[in-house]
Amino acid sequence: MGFIRSLFGPAGLGIVVYILIGIFVNTAPPHLPHAIASLAALHSWVQYLISVFFWPLSLWGPAFTIGKWSP
């Protein structure tokens, strides 16, 4: 019962806000596939879910660099 209480309490609200930020404010969301019909579509969905759940990593920048990267 404690799990249900936490889902509808402040912790649950924090989880919802965290996921909504990951969905709507993500800096580089991949395109969403129409259906999981192939391995490539499944890979795209996995990439999308990773980008939603780990969006705070997009705010990180290295403190120092050894050299400049150029394409």
CHARMM-style PDB file with segment names, atoms N, HN, CA, C and O in Angstrom:
ATOM      1  N   MET     1       0.817  -1.199   0.000  1.00  0.00      PROA
ATOM      2  CA  MET     1       0.000   0.000   0.000  1.00  0.00      PROA
ATOM      3  C   MET     1       0.862   1.265   0.000  1.00  0.00      PROA
ATOM      4  O   MET     1       0.454   2.303  -0.521  1.00  0.00      PROA
ATOM      5  N   GLY     2       2.062   1.166   0.591  1.00  0.00      PROA
ATOM      6  HN  GLY     2       2.393   0.323   1.014  1.00  0.00      PROA
ATOM      7  CA  GLY     2       2.949   2.328   0.620  1.00  0.00      PROA
ATOM      8  C   GLY     2       3.391   2.750  -0.769  1.00  0.00      PROA
ATOM      9  O   GLY     2       3.602   3.936  -1.024  1.00  0.00      PROA
ATOM     10  N   PHE     3       3.535   1.770  -1.680  1.00  0.00      PROA
ATOM     11  HN  PHE     3       3.364   0.807  -1.473  1.00  0.00      PROA
ATOM     12  CA  PHE     3       3.921   2.078  -3.055  1.00  0.00      PROA
ATOM     13  C   PHE     3       2.855   2.940  -3.739  1.00  0.00      PROA
ATOM     14  O   PHE     3       3.182   3.900  -4.437  1.00  0.00      PROA
ATOM     15  N   ILE     4       1.591   2.596  -3.537  1.00  0.00      PROA
ATOM     16  HN  ILE     4       1.326   1.816  -2.971  1.00  0.00      PROA
ATOM     17  CA  ILE     4       0.493   3.358  -4.141  1.00  0.00      PROA
ATOM     18  C   ILE     4       0.438   4.760  -3.549  1.00  0.00      PROA
ATOM     19  O   ILE     4       0.206   5.731  -4.269  1.00  0.00      PROA
ATOM     20  N   ARG     5       0.651   4.872  -2.239  1.00  0.00      PROA
ATOM     21  HN  ARG     5       0.840   4.083  -1.654  1.00  0.00      PROA
ATOM     22  CA  ARG     5       0.655   6.203  -1.609  1.00  0.00      PROA
ATOM     23  C   ARG     5       1.776   7.074  -2.176  1.00  0.00      PROA
ATOM     24  O   ARG     5       1.579   8.264  -2.424  1.00  0.00      PROA
ATOM     25  N   SER     6       2.948   6.477  -2.380  1.00  0.00      PROA
ATOM     26  HN  SER     6       3.107   5.511  -2.179  1.00  0.00      PROA
ATOM     27  CA  SER     6       4.067   7.268  -2.899  1.00  0.00      PROA
ATOM     28  C   SER     6       3.836   7.680  -4.343  1.00  0.00      PROA
ATOM     29  O   SER     6       4.291   8.748  -4.751  1.00  0.00      PROA
ATOM     30  N   LEU     7       3.139   6.860  -5.133  1.00  0.00      PROA
ATOM     31  HN  LEU     7       2.770   5.991  -4.801  1.00  0.00      PROA
ATOM     32  CA  LEU     7       2.846   7.242  -6.520  1.00  0.00      PROA
ATOM     33  C   LEU     7       1.935   8.459  -6.600  1.00  0.00      PROA
ATOM     34  O   LEU     7       2.065   9.273  -7.514  1.00  0.00      PROA
ATOM     35  N   PHE     8       1.016   8.587  -5.652  1.00  0.00      PROA
ATOM     36  HN  PHE     8       0.910   7.925  -4.910  1.00  0.00      PROA
ATOM     37  CA  PHE     8       0.086   9.708  -5.670  1.00  0.00      PROA
ATOM     38  C   PHE     8       0.491  10.813  -4.700  1.00  0.00      PROA
ATOM     39  O   PHE     8      -0.299  11.719  -4.435  1.00  0.00      PROA
ATOM     40  N   GLY     9       1.690  10.753  -4.173  1.00  0.00      PROA
ATOM     41  HN  GLY     9       2.332  10.017  -4.388  1.00  0.00      PROA
ATOM     42  CA  GLY     9       2.205  11.776  -3.270  1.00  0.00      PROA
ATOM     43  C   GLY     9       3.240  12.640  -3.972  1.00  0.00      PROA
ATOM     44  O   GLY     9       3.306  12.668  -5.201  1.00  0.00      PROA
ATOM     45  N   PRO    10       4.036  13.336  -3.199  1.00  0.00      PROA
ATOM     46  CA  PRO    10       5.070  14.205  -3.768  1.00  0.00      PROA
ATOM     47  C   PRO    10       6.098  13.451  -4.617  1.00  0.00      PROA
ATOM     48  O   PRO    10       6.580  13.983  -5.618  1.00  0.00      PROA
ATOM     49  N   ALA    11       6.436  12.224  -4.229  1.00  0.00      PROA
ATOM     50  HN  ALA    11       6.045  11.792  -3.417  1.00  0.00      PROA
ATOM     51  CA  ALA    11       7.404  11.451  -5.022  1.00  0.00      PROA
ATOM     52  C   ALA    11       6.845  11.131  -6.401  1.00  0.00      PROA
ATOM     53  O   ALA    11       7.559  11.228  -7.399  1.00  0.00      PROA
ATOM     54  N   GLY    12       5.583  10.754  -6.461  1.00  0.00      PROA
ATOM     55  HN  GLY    12       5.003  10.675  -5.650  1.00  0.00      PROA
ATOM     56  CA  GLY    12       4.955  10.457  -7.748  1.00  0.00      PROA
ATOM     57  C   GLY    12       4.872  11.686  -8.627  1.00  0.00      PROA
ATOM     58  O   GLY    12       5.088  11.607  -9.837  1.00  0.00      PROA
ATOM     59  N   LEU    13       4.558  12.831  -8.021  1.00  0.00      PROA
ATOM     60  HN  LEU    13       4.383  12.896  -7.039  1.00  0.00      PROA
ATOM     61  CA  LEU    13       4.519  14.083  -8.788  1.00  0.00      PROA
ATOM     62  C   LEU    13       5.900  14.412  -9.334  1.00  0.00      PROA
ATOM     63  O   LEU    13       6.025  14.883 -10.465  1.00  0.00      PROA
ATOM     64  N   GLY    14       6.942  14.167  -8.535  1.00  0.00      PROA
ATOM     65  HN  GLY    14       6.841  13.785  -7.617  1.00  0.00      PROA
ATOM     66  CA  GLY    14       8.312  14.408  -9.016  1.00  0.00      PROA
ATOM     67  C   GLY    14       8.668  13.512 -10.182  1.00  0.00      PROA
ATOM     68  O   GLY    14       9.311  13.955 -11.134  1.00  0.00      PROA
ATOM     69  N   ILE    15       8.254  12.249 -10.118  1.00  0.00      PROA
ATOM     70  HN  ILE    15       7.731  11.890  -9.345  1.00  0.00      PROA
ATOM     71  CA  ILE    15       8.518  11.323 -11.226  1.00  0.00      PROA
ATOM     72  C   ILE    15       7.808  11.776 -12.486  1.00  0.00      PROA
ATOM     73  O   ILE    15       8.394  11.744 -13.568  1.00  0.00      PROA
ATOM     74  N   VAL    16       6.552  12.198 -12.367  1.00  0.00      PROA
ATOM     75  HN  VAL    16       6.076  12.223 -11.488  1.00  0.00      PROA
ATOM     76  CA  VAL    16       5.783  12.661 -13.529  1.00  0.00      PROA
ATOM     77  C   VAL    16       6.433  13.900 -14.138  1.00  0.00      PROA
ATOM     78  O   VAL    16       6.566  13.993 -15.358  1.00  0.00      PROA
ATOM     79  N   VAL    17       6.834  14.837 -13.309  1.00  0.00      PROA
ATOM     80  HN  VAL    17       6.726  14.761 -12.317  1.00  0.00      PROA
ATOM     81  CA  VAL    17       7.478  16.060 -13.812  1.00  0.00      PROA
ATOM     82  C   VAL    17       8.792  15.717 -14.509  1.00  0.00      PROA
ATOM     83  O   VAL    17       9.095  16.264 -15.570  1.00  0.00      PROA
ATOM     84  N   TYR    18       9.568  14.815 -13.916  1.00  0.00      PROA
ATOM     85  HN  TYR    18       9.322  14.371 -13.054  1.00  0.00      PROA
ATOM     86  CA  TYR    18      10.842  14.405 -14.503  1.00  0.00      PROA
ATOM     87  C   TYR    18      10.635  13.805 -15.894  1.00  0.00      PROA
ATOM     88  O   TYR    18      11.361  14.145 -16.828  1.00  0.00      PROA
ATOM     89  N   ILE    19       9.653  12.919 -16.037  1.00  0.00      PROA
ATOM     90  HN  ILE    19       9.063  12.643 -15.278  1.00  0.00      PROA
ATOM     91  CA  ILE    19       9.398  12.282 -17.329  1.00  0.00      PROA
ATOM     92  C   ILE    19       8.845  13.293 -18.329  1.00  0.00      PROA
ATOM     93  O   ILE    19       9.225  13.255 -19.499  1.00  0.00      PROA
ATOM     94  N   LEU    20       7.964  14.193 -17.908  1.00  0.00      PROA
ATOM     95  HN  LEU    20       7.656  14.224 -16.957  1.00  0.00      PROA
ATOM     96  CA  LEU    20       7.428  15.198 -18.833  1.00  0.00      PROA
ATOM     97  C   LEU    20       8.518  16.140 -19.329  1.00  0.00      PROA
ATOM     98  O   LEU    20       8.520  16.523 -20.499  1.00  0.00      PROA
ATOM     99  N   ILE    21       9.436  16.513 -18.456  1.00  0.00      PROA
ATOM    100  HN  ILE    21       9.434  16.201 -17.506  1.00  0.00      PROA
ATOM    101  CA  ILE    21      10.567  17.336 -18.910  1.00  0.00      PROA
ATOM    102  C   ILE    21      11.385  16.561 -19.932  1.00  0.00      PROA
ATOM    103  O   ILE    21      11.805  17.117 -20.947  1.00  0.00      PROA
ATOM    104  N   GLY    22      11.612  15.281 -19.667  1.00  0.00      PROA
ATOM    105  HN  GLY    22      11.271  14.829 -18.842  1.00  0.00      PROA
ATOM    106  CA  GLY    22      12.373  14.461 -20.608  1.00  0.00      PROA
ATOM    107  C   GLY    22      11.701  14.343 -21.959  1.00  0.00      PROA
ATOM    108  O   GLY    22      12.382  14.259 -22.981  1.00  0.00      PROA
ATOM    109  N   ILE    23      10.373  14.336 -21.985  1.00  0.00      PROA
ATOM    110  HN  ILE    23       9.820  14.405 -21.155  1.00  0.00      PROA
ATOM    111  CA  ILE    23       9.647  14.216 -23.254  1.00  0.00      PROA
ATOM    112  C   ILE    23       9.604  15.539 -24.000  1.00  0.00      PROA
ATOM    113  O   ILE    23       9.873  15.570 -25.201  1.00  0.00      PROA
ATOM    114  N   PHE    24       9.271  16.643 -23.316  1.00  0.00      PROA
ATOM    115  HN  PHE    24       9.052  16.618 -22.341  1.00  0.00      PROA
ATOM    116  CA  PHE    24       8.998  17.895 -24.006  1.00  0.00      PROA
ATOM    117  C   PHE    24      10.173  18.856 -24.095  1.00  0.00      PROA
ATOM    118  O   PHE    24      10.176  19.730 -24.962  1.00  0.00      PROA
ATOM    119  N   VAL    25      11.160  18.725 -23.238  1.00  0.00      PROA
ATOM    120  HN  VAL    25      11.158  18.014 -22.534  1.00  0.00      PROA
ATOM    121  CA  VAL    25      12.270  19.675 -23.246  1.00  0.00      PROA
ATOM    122  C   VAL    25      13.570  18.979 -23.617  1.00  0.00      PROA
ATOM    123  O   VAL    25      14.645  19.557 -23.455  1.00  0.00      PROA
ATOM    124  N   ASN    26      13.494  17.778 -24.102  1.00  0.00      PROA
ATOM    125  HN  ASN    26      12.621  17.308 -24.234  1.00  0.00      PROA
ATOM    126  CA  ASN    26      14.689  17.040 -24.490  1.00  0.00      PROA
ATOM    127  C   ASN    26      15.387  17.789 -25.624  1.00  0.00      PROA
ATOM    128  O   ASN    26      14.733  18.272 -26.548  1.00  0.00      PROA
ATOM    129  N   THR    27      16.704  17.883 -25.551  1.00  0.00      PROA
ATOM    130  HN  THR    27      17.235  17.490 -24.800  1.00  0.00      PROA
ATOM    131  CA  THR    27      17.423  18.692 -26.533  1.00  0.00      PROA
ATOM    132  C   THR    27      17.524  18.026 -27.899  1.00  0.00      PROA
ATOM    133  O   THR    27      17.576  18.721 -28.914  1.00  0.00      PROA
ATOM    134  N   ALA    28      17.553  16.704 -27.949  1.00  0.00      PROA
ATOM    135  HN  ALA    28      17.511  16.140 -27.125  1.00  0.00      PROA
ATOM    136  CA  ALA    28      17.713  16.031 -29.238  1.00  0.00      PROA
ATOM    137  C   ALA    28      16.896  14.741 -29.286  1.00  0.00      PROA
ATOM    138  O   ALA    28      17.471  13.652 -29.289  1.00  0.00      PROA
ATOM    139  N   PRO    29      15.563  14.843 -29.324  1.00  0.00      PROA
ATOM    140  CA  PRO    29      14.781  13.623 -29.377  1.00  0.00      PROA
ATOM    141  C   PRO    29      14.868  12.967 -30.750  1.00  0.00      PROA
ATOM    142  O   PRO    29      14.787  13.662 -31.763  1.00  0.00      PROA
ATOM    143  N   PRO    30      15.027  11.669 -30.808  1.00  0.00      PROA
ATOM    144  CA  PRO    30      15.016  10.998 -32.113  1.00  0.00      PROA
ATOM    145  C   PRO    30      13.600  10.940 -32.668  1.00  0.00      PROA
ATOM    146  O   PRO    30      12.634  11.160 -31.937  1.00  0.00      PROA
ATOM    147  N   HSD    31      13.475  10.649 -33.933  1.00  0.00      PROA
ATOM    148  HN  HSD    31      14.259  10.470 -34.527  1.00  0.00      PROA
ATOM    149  CA  HSD    31      12.125  10.563 -34.501  1.00  0.00      PROA
ATOM    150  C   HSD    31      11.426   9.333 -33.935  1.00  0.00      PROA
ATOM    151  O   HSD    31      12.060   8.317 -33.651  1.00  0.00      PROA
ATOM    152  N   LEU    32      10.132   9.440 -33.778  1.00  0.00      PROA
ATOM    153  HN  LEU    32       9.617  10.265 -34.009  1.00  0.00      PROA
ATOM    154  CA  LEU    32       9.365   8.323 -33.236  1.00  0.00      PROA
ATOM    155  C   LEU    32       8.938   7.394 -34.363  1.00  0.00      PROA
ATOM    156  O   LEU    32       8.332   7.847 -35.334  1.00  0.00      PROA
ATOM    157  N   PRO    33       9.237   6.120 -34.257  1.00  0.00      PROA
ATOM    158  CA  PRO    33       8.779   5.182 -35.282  1.00  0.00      PROA
ATOM    159  C   PRO    33       7.272   4.958 -35.165  1.00  0.00      PROA
ATOM    160  O   PRO    33       6.686   5.175 -34.104  1.00  0.00      PROA
ATOM    161  N   HSD    34       6.652   4.525 -36.257  1.00  0.00      PROA
ATOM    162  HN  HSD    34       7.128   4.349 -37.118  1.00  0.00      PROA
ATOM    163  CA  HSD    34       5.202   4.325 -36.259  1.00  0.00      PROA
ATOM    164  C   HSD    34       4.802   3.067 -35.501  1.00  0.00      PROA
ATOM    165  O   HSD    34       3.779   3.069 -34.816  1.00  0.00      PROA
ATOM    166  N   ALA    35       5.561   2.020 -35.600  1.00  0.00      PROA
ATOM    167  HN  ALA    35       6.393   2.019 -36.156  1.00  0.00      PROA
ATOM    168  CA  ALA    35       5.230   0.780 -34.908  1.00  0.00      PROA
ATOM    169  C   ALA    35       6.503  -0.034 -34.697  1.00  0.00      PROA
ATOM    170  O   ALA    35       7.504   0.161 -35.387  1.00  0.00      PROA
ATOM    171  N   ILE    36       6.444  -0.926 -33.755  1.00  0.00      PROA
ATOM    172  HN  ILE    36       5.631  -1.083 -33.195  1.00  0.00      PROA
ATOM    173  CA  ILE    36       7.582  -1.825 -33.534  1.00  0.00      PROA
ATOM    174  C   ILE    36       7.390  -3.019 -34.453  1.00  0.00      PROA
ATOM    175  O   ILE    36       6.831  -4.039 -34.050  1.00  0.00      PROA
ATOM    176  N   ALA    37       7.853  -2.888 -35.687  1.00  0.00      PROA
ATOM    177  HN  ALA    37       8.307  -2.059 -36.014  1.00  0.00      PROA
ATOM    178  CA  ALA    37       7.678  -3.952 -36.674  1.00  0.00      PROA
ATOM    179  C   ALA    37       9.003  -4.559 -37.096  1.00  0.00      PROA
ATOM    180  O   ALA    37       9.033  -5.602 -37.750  1.00  0.00      PROA
ATOM    181  N   SER    38      10.088  -3.917 -36.729  1.00  0.00      PROA
ATOM    182  HN  SER    38      10.064  -3.070 -36.198  1.00  0.00      PROA
ATOM    183  CA  SER    38      11.389  -4.432 -37.138  1.00  0.00      PROA
ATOM    184  C   SER    38      12.400  -4.143 -36.038  1.00  0.00      PROA
ATOM    185  O   SER    38      12.109  -3.427 -35.080  1.00  0.00      PROA
ATOM    186  N   LEU    39      13.576  -4.704 -36.187  1.00  0.00      PROA
ATOM    187  HN  LEU    39      13.813  -5.286 -36.965  1.00  0.00      PROA
ATOM    188  CA  LEU    39      14.637  -4.471 -35.217  1.00  0.00      PROA
ATOM    189  C   LEU    39      15.082  -3.013 -35.234  1.00  0.00      PROA
ATOM    190  O   LEU    39      15.437  -2.464 -34.191  1.00  0.00      PROA
ATOM    191  N   ALA    40      15.067  -2.384 -36.397  1.00  0.00      PROA
ATOM    192  HN  ALA    40      14.779  -2.830 -37.245  1.00  0.00      PROA
ATOM    193  CA  ALA    40      15.454  -0.977 -36.496  1.00  0.00      PROA
ATOM    194  C   ALA    40      14.461  -0.080 -35.749  1.00  0.00      PROA
ATOM    195  O   ALA    40      14.859   0.877 -35.085  1.00  0.00      PROA
ATOM    196  N   ALA    41      13.172  -0.397 -35.861  1.00  0.00      PROA
ATOM    197  HN  ALA    41      12.849  -1.175 -36.400  1.00  0.00      PROA
ATOM    198  CA  ALA    41      12.166   0.391 -35.142  1.00  0.00      PROA
ATOM    199  C   ALA    41      12.298   0.195 -33.638  1.00  0.00      PROA
ATOM    200  O   ALA    41      12.162   1.149 -32.873  1.00  0.00      PROA
ATOM    201  N   LEU    42      12.563  -1.037 -33.209  1.00  0.00      PROA
ATOM    202  HN  LEU    42      12.673  -1.812 -33.831  1.00  0.00      PROA
ATOM    203  CA  LEU    42      12.767  -1.305 -31.787  1.00  0.00      PROA
ATOM    204  C   LEU    42      13.982  -0.542 -31.266  1.00  0.00      PROA
ATOM    205  O   LEU    42      13.947   0.004 -30.164  1.00  0.00      PROA
ATOM    206  N   HSD    43      15.044  -0.504 -32.048  1.00  0.00      PROA
ATOM    207  HN  HSD    43      15.073  -0.948 -32.943  1.00  0.00      PROA
ATOM    208  CA  HSD    43      16.240   0.244 -31.668  1.00  0.00      PROA
ATOM    209  C   HSD    43      15.932   1.730 -31.523  1.00  0.00      PROA
ATOM    210  O   HSD    43      16.428   2.383 -30.604  1.00  0.00      PROA
ATOM    211  N   SER    44      15.122   2.260 -32.418  1.00  0.00      PROA
ATOM    212  HN  SER    44      14.719   1.731 -33.164  1.00  0.00      PROA
ATOM    213  CA  SER    44      14.756   3.668 -32.351  1.00  0.00      PROA
ATOM    214  C   SER    44      13.937   3.958 -31.097  1.00  0.00      PROA
ATOM    215  O   SER    44      14.137   4.992 -30.460  1.00  0.00      PROA
ATOM    216  N   TRP    45      13.015   3.061 -30.732  1.00  0.00      PROA
ATOM    217  HN  TRP    45      12.852   2.222 -31.250  1.00  0.00      PROA
ATOM    218  CA  TRP    45      12.227   3.238 -29.515  1.00  0.00      PROA
ATOM    219  C   TRP    45      13.122   3.187 -28.274  1.00  0.00      PROA
ATOM    220  O   TRP    45      12.930   3.965 -27.339  1.00  0.00      PROA
ATOM    221  N   VAL    46      14.085   2.288 -28.263  1.00  0.00      PROA
ATOM    222  HN  VAL    46      14.241   1.656 -29.022  1.00  0.00      PROA
ATOM    223  CA  VAL    46      14.993   2.192 -27.120  1.00  0.00      PROA
ATOM    224  C   VAL    46      15.817   3.473 -26.993  1.00  0.00      PROA
ATOM    225  O   VAL    46      16.016   3.971 -25.885  1.00  0.00      PROA
ATOM    226  N   GLN    47      16.293   4.003 -28.104  1.00  0.00      PROA
ATOM    227  HN  GLN    47      16.131   3.598 -29.004  1.00  0.00      PROA
ATOM    228  CA  GLN    47      17.030   5.264 -28.073  1.00  0.00      PROA
ATOM    229  C   GLN    47      16.161   6.388 -27.538  1.00  0.00      PROA
ATOM    230  O   GLN    47      16.626   7.215 -26.753  1.00  0.00      PROA
ATOM    231  N   TYR    48      14.900   6.425 -27.957  1.00  0.00      PROA
ATOM    232  HN  TYR    48      14.522   5.754 -28.594  1.00  0.00      PROA
ATOM    233  CA  TYR    48      13.995   7.467 -27.491  1.00  0.00      PROA
ATOM    234  C   TYR    48      13.780   7.367 -25.983  1.00  0.00      PROA
ATOM    235  O   TYR    48      13.827   8.379 -25.285  1.00  0.00      PROA
ATOM    236  N   LEU    49      13.544   6.158 -25.475  1.00  0.00      PROA
ATOM    237  HN  LEU    49      13.505   5.336 -26.042  1.00  0.00      PROA
ATOM    238  CA  LEU    49      13.314   5.996 -24.037  1.00  0.00      PROA
ATOM    239  C   LEU    49      14.553   6.347 -23.225  1.00  0.00      PROA
ATOM    240  O   LEU    49      14.444   6.926 -22.145  1.00  0.00      PROA
ATOM    241  N   ILE    50      15.728   6.000 -23.737  1.00  0.00      PROA
ATOM    242  HN  ILE    50      15.816   5.530 -24.615  1.00  0.00      PROA
ATOM    243  CA  ILE    50      16.964   6.375 -23.045  1.00  0.00      PROA
ATOM    244  C   ILE    50      17.104   7.895 -22.997  1.00  0.00      PROA
ATOM    245  O   ILE    50      17.497   8.444 -21.968  1.00  0.00      PROA
ATOM    246  N   SER    51      16.790   8.578 -24.092  1.00  0.00      PROA
ATOM    247  HN  SER    51      16.471   8.132 -24.928  1.00  0.00      PROA
ATOM    248  CA  SER    51      16.911  10.034 -24.108  1.00  0.00      PROA
ATOM    249  C   SER    51      15.897  10.690 -23.177  1.00  0.00      PROA
ATOM    250  O   SER    51      16.172  11.760 -22.634  1.00  0.00      PROA
ATOM    251  N   VAL    52      14.728  10.074 -22.978  1.00  0.00      PROA
ATOM    252  HN  VAL    52      14.505   9.205 -23.419  1.00  0.00      PROA
ATOM    253  CA  VAL    52      13.734  10.630 -22.062  1.00  0.00      PROA
ATOM    254  C   VAL    52      14.175  10.452 -20.613  1.00  0.00      PROA
ATOM    255  O   VAL    52      14.080  11.389 -19.820  1.00  0.00      PROA
ATOM    256  N   PHE    53      14.656   9.259 -20.260  1.00  0.00      PROA
ATOM    257  HN  PHE    53      14.733   8.498 -20.904  1.00  0.00      PROA
ATOM    258  CA  PHE    53      14.983   8.999 -18.866  1.00  0.00      PROA
ATOM    259  C   PHE    53      16.325   9.588 -18.436  1.00  0.00      PROA
ATOM    260  O   PHE    53      16.526   9.829 -17.245  1.00  0.00      PROA
ATOM    261  N   PHE    54      17.237   9.823 -19.358  1.00  0.00      PROA
ATOM    262  HN  PHE    54      17.074   9.627 -20.325  1.00  0.00      PROA
ATOM    263  CA  PHE    54      18.549  10.358 -19.001  1.00  0.00      PROA
ATOM    264  C   PHE    54      18.758  11.771 -19.537  1.00  0.00      PROA
ATOM    265  O   PHE    54      19.884  12.147 -19.862  1.00  0.00      PROA
ATOM    266  N   TRP    55      17.669  12.572 -19.634  1.00  0.00      PROA
ATOM    267  HN  TRP    55      16.754  12.267 -19.370  1.00  0.00      PROA
ATOM    268  CA  TRP    55      17.795  13.913 -20.178  1.00  0.00      PROA
ATOM    269  C   TRP    55      18.713  14.828 -19.374  1.00  0.00      PROA
ATOM    270  O   TRP    55      19.296  15.729 -19.977  1.00  0.00      PROA
ATOM    271  N   PRO    56      18.891  14.671 -18.057  1.00  0.00      PROA
ATOM    272  CA  PRO    56      19.816  15.576 -17.371  1.00  0.00      PROA
ATOM    273  C   PRO    56      21.249  15.487 -17.889  1.00  0.00      PROA
ATOM    274  O   PRO    56      22.014  16.440 -17.741  1.00  0.00      PROA
ATOM    275  N   LEU    57      21.625  14.358 -18.494  1.00  0.00      PROA
ATOM    276  HN  LEU    57      21.004  13.584 -18.615  1.00  0.00      PROA
ATOM    277  CA  LEU    57      22.974  14.251 -19.055  1.00  0.00      PROA
ATOM    278  C   LEU    57      23.184  15.216 -20.220  1.00  0.00      PROA
ATOM    279  O   LEU    57      24.325  15.541 -20.548  1.00  0.00      PROA
ATOM    280  N   SER    58      22.096  15.681 -20.853  1.00  0.00      PROA
ATOM    281  HN  SER    58      21.170  15.417 -20.586  1.00  0.00      PROA
ATOM    282  CA  SER    58      22.252  16.636 -21.950  1.00  0.00      PROA
ATOM    283  C   SER    58      22.706  17.998 -21.440  1.00  0.00      PROA
ATOM    284  O   SER    58      23.173  18.821 -22.228  1.00  0.00      PROA
ATOM    285  N   LEU    59      22.581  18.254 -20.139  1.00  0.00      PROA
ATOM    286  HN  LEU    59      22.202  17.586 -19.499  1.00  0.00      PROA
ATOM    287  CA  LEU    59      23.014  19.524 -19.568  1.00  0.00      PROA
ATOM    288  C   LEU    59      24.490  19.517 -19.197  1.00  0.00      PROA
ATOM    289  O   LEU    59      25.065  20.567 -18.912  1.00  0.00      PROA
ATOM    290  N   TRP    60      25.109  18.330 -19.199  1.00  0.00      PROA
ATOM    291  HN  TRP    60      24.642  17.476 -19.431  1.00  0.00      PROA
ATOM    292  CA  TRP    60      26.495  18.205 -18.776  1.00  0.00      PROA
ATOM    293  C   TRP    60      27.437  18.613 -19.893  1.00  0.00      PROA
ATOM    294  O   TRP    60      27.208  18.305 -21.062  1.00  0.00      PROA
ATOM    295  N   GLY    61      28.478  19.297 -19.523  1.00  0.00      PROA
ATOM    296  HN  GLY    61      28.664  19.547 -18.573  1.00  0.00      PROA
ATOM    297  CA  GLY    61      29.543  19.647 -20.454  1.00  0.00      PROA
ATOM    298  C   GLY    61      30.873  19.366 -19.788  1.00  0.00      PROA
ATOM    299  O   GLY    61      30.980  19.497 -18.569  1.00  0.00      PROA
ATOM    300  N   PRO    62      31.875  18.991 -20.531  1.00  0.00      PROA
ATOM    301  CA  PRO    62      33.164  18.682 -19.907  1.00  0.00      PROA
ATOM    302  C   PRO    62      33.781  19.922 -19.270  1.00  0.00      PROA
ATOM    303  O   PRO    62      33.638  21.029 -19.790  1.00  0.00      PROA
ATOM    304  N   ALA    63      34.461  19.735 -18.153  1.00  0.00      PROA
ATOM    305  HN  ALA    63      34.577  18.836 -17.731  1.00  0.00      PROA
ATOM    306  CA  ALA    63      35.087  20.853 -17.455  1.00  0.00      PROA
ATOM    307  C   ALA    63      36.322  21.340 -18.201  1.00  0.00      PROA
ATOM    308  O   ALA    63      36.660  22.522 -18.138  1.00  0.00      PROA
ATOM    309  N   PHE    64      36.991  20.444 -18.902  1.00  0.00      PROA
ATOM    310  HN  PHE    64      36.716  19.483 -18.953  1.00  0.00      PROA
ATOM    311  CA  PHE    64      38.164  20.844 -19.667  1.00  0.00      PROA
ATOM    312  C   PHE    64      38.289  19.899 -20.866  1.00  0.00      PROA
ATOM    313  O   PHE    64      37.758  18.789 -20.854  1.00  0.00      PROA
ATOM    314  N   THR    65      38.985  20.348 -21.877  1.00  0.00      PROA
ATOM    315  HN  THR    65      39.417  21.250 -21.887  1.00  0.00      PROA
ATOM    316  CA  THR    65      39.221  19.517 -23.044  1.00  0.00      PROA
ATOM    317  C   THR    65      40.691  19.558 -23.387  1.00  0.00      PROA
ATOM    318  O   THR    65      41.360  20.563 -23.149  1.00  0.00      PROA
ATOM    319  N   ILE    66      41.199  18.477 -23.944  1.00  0.00      PROA
ATOM    320  HN  ILE    66      40.655  17.660 -24.137  1.00  0.00      PROA
ATOM    321  CA  ILE    66      42.598  18.415 -24.328  1.00  0.00      PROA
ATOM    322  C   ILE    66      42.804  19.091 -25.677  1.00  0.00      PROA
ATOM    323  O   ILE    66      43.795  19.792 -25.878  1.00  0.00      PROA
ATOM    324  N   GLY    67      41.887  18.884 -26.582  1.00  0.00      PROA
ATOM    325  HN  GLY    67      41.082  18.314 -26.418  1.00  0.00      PROA
ATOM    326  CA  GLY    67      41.980  19.495 -27.892  1.00  0.00      PROA
ATOM    327  C   GLY    67      40.609  19.793 -28.444  1.00  0.00      PROA
ATOM    328  O   GLY    67      39.604  19.332 -27.905  1.00  0.00      PROA
ATOM    329  N   LYS    68      40.560  20.551 -29.501  1.00  0.00      PROA
ATOM    330  HN  LYS    68      41.377  20.926 -29.939  1.00  0.00      PROA
ATOM    331  CA  LYS    68      39.286  20.870 -30.122  1.00  0.00      PROA
ATOM    332  C   LYS    68      38.954  19.833 -31.179  1.00  0.00      PROA
ATOM    333  O   LYS    68      39.815  19.433 -31.962  1.00  0.00      PROA
ATOM    334  N   TRP    69      37.710  19.403 -31.198  1.00  0.00      PROA
ATOM    335  HN  TRP    69      37.010  19.728 -30.562  1.00  0.00      PROA
ATOM    336  CA  TRP    69      37.255  18.452 -32.209  1.00  0.00      PROA
ATOM    337  C   TRP    69      36.734  19.234 -33.401  1.00  0.00      PROA
ATOM    338  O   TRP    69      36.000  20.209 -33.242  1.00  0.00      PROA
ATOM    339  N   SER    70      37.113  18.806 -34.589  1.00  0.00      PROA
ATOM    340  HN  SER    70      37.709  18.014 -34.718  1.00  0.00      PROA
ATOM    341  CA  SER    70      36.573  19.449 -35.794  1.00  0.00      PROA
ATOM    342  C   SER    70      36.203  18.349 -36.786  1.00  0.00      PROA
ATOM    343  O   SER    70      36.965  17.405 -36.988  1.00  0.00      PROA
ATOM    344  N   PRO    71      35.045  18.476 -37.394  1.00  0.00      PROA
ATOM    345  CA  PRO    71      34.594  17.438 -38.330  1.00  0.00      PROA
ATOM    346  C   PRO    71      35.398  17.414 -39.606  1.00  0.00      PROA
ATOM    347  OT1 PRO    71      35.135  16.596 -40.487  1.00  0.00      PROA
TER     348      PRO     71
END
